[in-house]
């Protein structure tokens, strides 16, 4: 029995000894993974003797400039805050807004050293136009002449001549160097108009990288020729109510690369209810990015039998492009004017007689009503816009014999603060007013005043 136990103990001791003596097999050494970039020691010994170079880069050199080697320079303007020399600009808008005519009117101003809409004077110079949509002889030149251009300062890109002498369509990817030489040969080019600017993009105009790659030569051309480059493009469908710069068709690179983006659109005038057009800045990296000018299209006959359009400039307008360029056909999700308290409030503003339209508009907009709602209410009530004289502003007045609704008079007769309650309800609904007060923009209406309206 003891012998059997001794044998078991000896077997266990042997297993323990074997376990203690076990060593895992040595693994074969593995090479480390390749580094993302070649290690410095893999370069030749003379690496760094020529700054920015290394073997295998075909002699390319990275150019660095220290800030101490640069002299700060101001932006040089062809039209201050609108067209800068050596920069790329974009002019966008929906079809039918006169974008090309706007660009040609600017070009005509340059040729004669004329005045811009803000009354500043332009230095005279030559202009160059590349258009893939309009013929120079029957469209472009007549419009330039209609705007008063000097014909001898107007030049047009019609193509590029091959080595065989054949004239081919102009291709910026192939012919930009030749264009630079031609511009230098003419001399004095101050403005280059490209219509449409997407013609300069040989790849997909909706791909950011391809658009940037295509536009960079134009940026370089503007700097080399010291001229302003103005590219014309369209708005994409839809998108009303958003930043106009975001409505430019194609890649966002069009507006990102351009230093100034201008937009042209039709708006509905609150003063006289007529359609008006506005040219506004929607983006600028080198100056103010708001404000604009009203304009209208005119037809004239610059030469016998030649009809052409030109721009008639209006006054300056203030505000952002998003606020200024409201599409008159834009559909908004809002309460119809006739189903709100707006008609009663508009009546209260005008009940004492002819009133400046801007004051009325400001009061109603501050209560949360949109310009479209105000316009609709004004038209339904027959409110008459009129000017008081030359240079004077617009006034609104109720039509002759206008009879306010009984409930308006009843409300006024019961409580003198009825109109304030209506204002407060509207402001509260719009989230403009808290629950502890009402607006006082419209004064108290006394019961005795109601008898005057009747």
Number of C-alpha atoms within 10 A of each C-alpha: 5 6 7 9 10 10 11 11 10 12 12 11 12 12 11 12 11 11 10 9 8 9 8 5 6 6 6 6 6 6 6 6 6 8 7 6 6 9 9 9 8 8 13 10 9 9 15 11 9 10 11 13 15 17 11 8 8 8 11 11 12 8 7 8 7 6 8 6 7 8 7 7 6 7 14 15 17 22 20 15 16 20 24 26 19 24 25 28 27 28 29 29 24 18 12 10 19 20 22 25 20 24 23 25 23 25 29 28 24 28 25 18 16 18 15 17 18 14 8 10 16 19 15 18 22 24 26 20 22 21 20 15 10 12 12 18 10 12 16 21 20 23 29 27 21 24 24 18 24 18 15 9 19 21 18 17 16 16 15 19 14 10 7 6 8 10 12 11 13 19 14 19 12 10 15 16 13 13 17 14 12 12 19 13 10 12 12 16 23 24 28 25 24 23 22 20 23 21 20 20 18 14 14 14 21 15 13 15 13 16 23 18 14 20 21 13 16 20 19 14 23 23 16 12 21 18 25 27 28 28 26 22 25 21 21 16 10 9 13 17 15 13 16 28 23 15 22 25 19 20 18 18 19 26 25 16 19 21 20 26 28 26 28 30 26 23 19 20 14 20 19 17 15 9 12 18 22 26 27 29 28 26 25 19 12 14 15 13 20 19 17 25 18 20 21 17 16 11 13 15 14 17 11 6 7 13 15 22 23 23 20 15 18 15 11 15 15 12 14 18 26 17 13 21 24 20 14 14 11 12 10 12 6 10 10 13 19 14 9 15 15 22 22 18 20 20 20 18 24 18 18 13 10 17 17 20 20 15 12 19 19 13 17 22 14 14 23 17 21 16 17 21 21 20 20 18 21 23 12 12 17 14 20 17 20 17 14 12 8 6 7 10 13 18 22 22 21 22 11 9 8 14 12 17 11 9 10 18 19 13 14 20 18 11 14 15 18 18 23 20 16 19 25 22 18 21 20 19 13 12 12 13 18 11 10 7 11 17 20 14 13 16 13 15 17 14 16 10 14 16 10 9 13 10
